[in-house]
């Protein structure tokens, strides 16, 4: 039950001290646009992740966010003051914690609380069941379902869409993120060897820890940062891998996405049979903030920068 709760929590956060010099990944400052909302006479229309055309008569002034990534996007584009409600797991930026919670830690939202906030826009995400969109729409609320990005280009598009819906100019933020990604690409381009990386989502069962498979943003981040994801050969976006399979894969770097939940570098190194793994022998086990890598928002670029530095420290000296 503990493993199941931890894994569900990790996925909902989603996507949802080291044995060496690394620490929990820190976030780079993200420039926030503070342009005022301009009155617009024309309607705003945008097609959402469910293929629906969502129309607003004006930029949204009262917004309820149903996902941590959406909340981060809203604050990043400068629409933080327009957020009147947020899901229980939204904890970044710090000021978001002061916004009224509408529940949702395990997918159960307070519909009454959402309606009482009188939002002119509810911003949902893929971690929300499509049924909640229909429930809220049946109550007369406008809901935009933001799709999970599959690439950085998708991320930029989501940021631009949120800017349009809120009346904020997101171009500066997008340009900043593009520049940072391009800088990493330039650093990584000359590499001739890619280290094998194991990203642990949930090691509650050390004999079969959960990891990120193909098609996830974690997989993309590892690849873009100049590594090879051990989980890329598994079936499913989230998969378990046996200790035997992991020992055979012999990762040279282990990233602990579950370090915030009590998993330590020492406990991982002490797992039966893991002493033969290169990452364990070289003390290359690093805690990694899961919110950076599994929340599909602007901090995905922070995750890319941190991963690239851990995988190729010599390129960033």
N, C-alpha and C positions, 0 to 999 in steps of 0.2 A: 504493500500500500504506500510505503514511504517513497519507493522508487517511482511508482505511478504518479504520485502527487508532484514530485520534483520534476519529472519529465513533462507533465502537463503544464506546470508553471513555466518551464523553460520554453516550451512551444508558444505559450500565450505571450511571453515576453518578446517572442519572436518578430519576419520571414516572417517561434521565441521561438606573498613573498615567494619568489621562484628559486629554483636551485641554480642560481646564477644571478646576473645583474638585473634581470627584468622584473617588473612589478606589474600590478593590474594596469591594463591599458588606460591612458588618460585621453581626454578629448581635446582636440584642438579647438580654439575659439571659432565659432561660426558667426560671420557678420549677419546682423539682423537689420532688416529694412524697417525704417520707422516712418515711412511715407504715410500721410493721412489718407483716409478713405475719401475718394472723390465721388460726388453724386453722379450717377449715371442714369440717363434716361432710357437707354437701350437695355433689353433683357440680356441676361447671361445664360447661355446654354452650353452644356458639355455632356458628352457621352461617358457614362461611368463603366466600371468593370463588369457590370451585368448587362451591358449593351443598351442601357436605358438612356434616353435623353433627359437630363435634369435641367430644369429652367428656374432661374431666380429673377425676380423683378429688379433687383439691385444687389450689390455685393452683400454677402451675409454679414450681419452685425451681431447676431447672437448664435453662437455655434456650440454644439455638443459634440465632443470627440469620443468615439467608441474604441479607440486603440492607442497605445502608447506612441507608436510611430506617427500616427496622425497628429497627436498633440505636439510632438517634436517638430513636425512639418509646419504646423500652424504658428508656433512661436518663432521658428526660424525665418519665416517669410515676413514676420512683423505683425501677425494677427493675434498675438497673445491676449491683448485687451478685449478681443472679440469672443474669446472662449468663455462660456458661462457654465459649462459642464464637461466632465471628463470621466473616463473609465477609471476604476479603482487602481489599476496598475500604472497609470501615467504618473511618473515621478521625475521627469526631466523635461524642461529645465526646472530648477528648484521652485520657482514661482508657480509652477503648474499645480503643486501640491495644495495651494491655497484655494484652488477652484473647486466648486461643489462636485462631489463624486456621485455617479449614477450607478455604482456597482460594476459588475461584470468580471470580477476576478476569476471566476470559473465559467464565464460565458452567460451568467444570469444577471441581466440588467434590471433596474427598477424602471419599468415603463412609466409609472406614475411620476417619478422624479424627473425623467426626461421631459415629459409633457409639461410639468409644472414650471420648467425653466423657459418655456415659450421660445424655443429656438426657431430661427428662420432657416437653419441648415443643421442637419445631423450628418457628421462625416464618419462613415463606416469603413471597415477594411476587411480583407479576406479572412482574418481570423474570426470575424463575426459571421454567424450563420445567416444566410440569405433570408431566412424566415423573419428575422428581426426587422429587416428592411420593409417587408410587406406589412408587418404589424404596425410599424411606425407610420408608414404611408397611409394605411387604413384609418389612422387617427388624424390624418390631415397634415402630417409633417413632411417636409422635403428632406430626402435622404440621398446623399451621394456616396456610392460604393467605390472606394479607391482600390484599384488592383495592386497586388504585390509586384514590385519591379523585378524583372528577370535580368536586367542589365543596368549599368549606370545611366545609359540613355533613357531607360524607362524611369529611373529615379528622377532625372532632370525633368522629364515630362510631368511626373506627378507633382513636383515642386511648382512648376509653371501653372498647372491646373489649380492647385490650392491657391496660388497667387491670384488667379483670375476670379475664382469663387469668392475670395475675400476682399478683392479690390486692392491688393498689394502688389507692388512691383517686385517680382522675384528674380529679375534678370541678374542683379548683382550677386545674389547668392549662388545662382546656377553657374555664373562665370567663375566665381571663386572655387567652387567644387570641381569644375572642369579643369581648372588650372592645377589644382592639387593632384588630381588623378593623372593628368598628363605628366606632371613632374615625377610621379612614381613610375609611370610607363617608361619614361626616358632613363631612369636609373636602372630599371630591370632589363631593358632591351639587350644589353651586351652579355648577359649571363649565359654560361655554357652548361651549367648543371643546376637541376632543380631538386632541392631537398624534399624528401618524402615527409608529409605532415599528417599527424593524427589529431583531429579536433574532437575532444570529448564533450558531448552534450550532457550526459548523465552516466556517472560511473557507480551508481548505487549498487548495481550488480557488477562487480569487477570482473566476473567471468565473461560477461556479455555487455560491455558498455555501449551506450547509444552514441551515434555519430551522425554527421551530415553527409548525405549521399549526393548523387548527381542531380543537377538542376536547382540546388539551393544556392542562396547568396553566399553562404560560407564556402561552398565549393568554388564559386566564382572568385571570391576574395583570395582564397589560397592560390588559385591558378594565376590571378592577376598580380599577386604579390611575389610570383616567381617560385611557387612550390607545386608539389603534386599531392593531391588529396587522397589519402588512403581509402576514404569512403566513396570515391568516385566510381569504383567498380561494383559497389553494392546495389541491391535493388531497392528502390524507393527513396524518397527525399530524406526520410529519417529512418535509420536502420541500426540494428545491433550487429556487432562484430565480435566473434569469439576471441578469447585470448590467444588461441592457437593461430587464428588467421592474422591477428595483429603482430604476433611474434614473427610470423613468416613474412609479413609486409615490412617489418623492421624500420619503422619511421625514425628519421634522424631528429625530428622535432615533435614534441607533444604539447598541444595547447589545451589548457583546462578551462573550458567554458562553464564548468560547474564549480569552480573554485569559490565563488561567492556563496555556495551552498554547503561548504564545509569540507570539500575534497582538497587535500593538501598535496604538495609536491612529494613529501616524504611518504605519504600513504600510497601514492601511485607507484613510486619507485620500489616500494616493498611488496607489490603484488606478485603472487607466485608465478614464476617463469618470466617475468618482465625484466629480470636483471640482464638478460641477453640482448635486449633492445638497445640500439645505438643511442637513442635519445636519453635513456636511463644511464647508460655508461658515461655519456658526455655531459650529464647534468643539464640537458636541453629540454627541461620540462618547465613551461611557463604558464602562470595563471593568465586568463584573458577575460576581460569584461564581456559577458554574453550579450549585454544590451547593445554594444557597438555592432556586433556581427549579425544579430538575429532580428533587430528592429529595422524594418525597411524604411529608414528615414535618412536625413542628411549625415548622421554620424557613421553611416557605412563607409564614408571616406576616411573618417578617423580610424576605423577598423583596418582599412587597406593600408594606411600609413604605418600603423603599429605592427601589422603582420609583416610587411615588407622589411621593417627594421629588425624584427626577430629572425626572419628567414635569411636575410642578407645584411648582417650588421656592418660588414666591411664597406658596403656601398654608402653608408650614412655616417661615416666617421668625420 
